[in-house]
């Protein structure tokens, strides 16, 4: 399962970089940093969610979604908004 997730994440990052080069959009270093932290938190959330469900702990699985999943989505949304606003401004 994690091999397939790794392939999907790699393909998404490759597609993102390709799209950014095609559109002449660049991210600053802090946007990359926030994005990497958000993506790693999202993968951490997925791993712990499925692990908790496998151990028949649905409450722990739900808490992982809330405690680490929500902040990861917020971080990814922040990166998206920063890039979109800077692109719109230029």
Beta strands, then each sheet from edge to edge (+ up, - down):
end
